[in-house]
Amino acid sequence: MQASLIRTGAIGRPSVNRTTEDLVPREVLDVLIRRECARADRNGREFSLVLFRVQNTKRTAVSTQRLARTILGRARMTDEVGWFSDHYVCALLPDTTARGAQSFSDGVCDMAAQKGQRPAAILYSYPGNWSTNTIDDPPVVNATKGHQGRFSDDEDDDNSGPRGNGGNGRSNGNGHGNGQSTGGNGHATAARTFDQGVTRADLLPAFNQGLVGELAEGAPTAASMLELLVHPLPVWKRGLDVLGAMLLLTVLSPIMALAALGIKMTSSGPVLFKQKRAGLGGRPFLIFKFRTMVTDAEARKRELQKFSEQDGPAFKLTNDPRITPIGHFLRKTSIDELPQLWNIVRGEMSLVGPRPLPVDEAEGCEQWQRRRLDVTPGLTCIWQVRGRSTVTFAEWVRMDVEYIRRRTFFHDLSLLLQTVPAVLMRRGAR
C-alpha cells in the first residue's frame, strides 16, 4: 500500500512539485480519509475535507484543470488533493478545523472566480458537530456562492493565514490551520445559499449512497465527516431486516397488544415512549419503546445521573425509581423494545447492530467511541449476548467495533439466535 500511495503521488511528493497529473485517485483517497480518522481518534485533533464542484466532468477540460491547479497552489505540503468523483476535486486537510477549511475554501473560490465561474464548495469536518442537527434538517453542506454571519476574531491559525474580515464571514488569507469559530466544537455556523442543481447523492462517496435527498438552503457551514464514513446497509441485511421485522410484528402482535393494555391500565400517560437517539452517522432519529417509566422520567434523569451504575456517558440504574410496576416486567423480558421493530421497517434501525444511545449520551462519547455510529444501530448486538450491564462502557464500544469489522450474514444470524436465550434468561437486563 505504501508503494502504491507513493506511485499515485499521495505521499512523499512536495506540494510545490505536484501537477494535475498527480491528483490522488478515489480509491487511494478513501484510504487516506480513513487513515486521518484513525489519527484524529488517537490524538484528538480535527481534520477537514473540501469538495469543489467542476463545471465540466471531463478531467482534461480547461476549466477543470484550472480549478485543480488553483487548489494545488493553495494546498500545504501535508494536504492531499484528488478526485472525489467525476464532479468534484477535493482537498484533504489534516489538522484543520472547519473554520480553517472555510478559509481555504473561500480563498480557492475567490481565485477561481477571477478567471471563470465561482465553484460550489462543500465542507466536511471530523469529528464534526452532528449532535446539534435536527431530525428534519440533517447536516448537509455549503456552497461558497455567498453567505452571512460573523466569525470570531480571536482565532489562532497555525498556518499564519490572515484572519477573516468579519462582516461577511469570508477570509482573505491563505492559511487553513486550527483557528476556532464561534460555532459549537469549533464549527462555524454561517448560513449559505446552495446550488439548487446539486443533490446530496452527488456529494457522498460511492459506499454511502444510502443517504440521499435534496439539499436544503441555509445548511450548516460544515457537515460532519461521519456522514462520509458510514457503511450503508447491504442488500442482504436490509432484506433480512424487513422480512424479520414484519414476521416478528405479526407473530408478537398479541404480546404487544397485552403490553399496551397493561401500560394503559396501570399508569397514566401514553403507551409509547419516544426519544431522540443517535443513528447512522450520528443522525438523530425517534426511537419507539413501550413506556416503562413515569411521564416525567426525562426531567428527573439529571438528579439521578450521579447514581448511574454504568461508567462512561451511558446511564444505567438497577432500581430506578422512575420505573412503573409493569415497567419492571417489560424491561426484564425486553418486551419494551418490541416497538423498535417499526424503526427497523422504517430503515432507521437494523435487527443487528450497536444499540443507539440517547443523543445527550452520544455527545459524551470519546472520539474513538463514535466509530459505533459508522453502521445502522440495531435491536441486538454482541453486547446484548455477552453481558450487557456487566461490562464497562469501553468494553461495550469495543464489542460494537468488533461487530462492525465482522458484519456478515452468518454473523448476524448467529447473534440473532444467541439473543433468544439471552432474553429468556434475562442476562444483564435491568
Salt bridges, closest charged atoms under 4 A:
ASP22 OD1 - ARG13 NE 3.79
ASP30 OD1 - ARG26 NE 2.68
GLU36 OE2 - ARG39 NH1 3.21
ASP41 OD2 - ARG371 NH1 3.12
GLU46 OE2 - HIS187 NE2 3.44
ASP79 OD1 - ARG76 NH2 2.79
ASP79 OD2 - HIS176 NE2 2.69
GLU80 OE1 - ARG18 NH1 3.88
ASP86 OD1 - ARG59 NH2 3.31
ASP106 OD1 - ARG192 NH2 3.43
ASP110 OD1 - ARG118 NH1 2.75
GLU155 OE2 - ARG99 NH2 3.33
GLU227 OE1 - ARG200 NH2 2.10
GLU309 OE1 - ARG430 NH2 3.60
ASP320 OD2 - ARG322 NH2 2.73
ASP336 OD2 - LYS289 NZ 3.58
GLU337 OE2 - LYS289 NZ 3.67
GLU337 OE1 - ARG355 NH2 3.05
GLU348 OE2 - ARG346 NH2 2.87
ASP360 OD2 - LYS301 NZ 3.63
GLU361 OE2 - LYS301 NZ 2.87
ASP374 OD2 - ARG371 NE 2.76
ASP400 OD2 - ARG372 NH2 2.83
GLU402 OE2 - ARG386 NH2 3.16
GLU402 OE2 - ARG406 NH1 3.14
ASP412 OD2 - LYS237 NZ 2.42
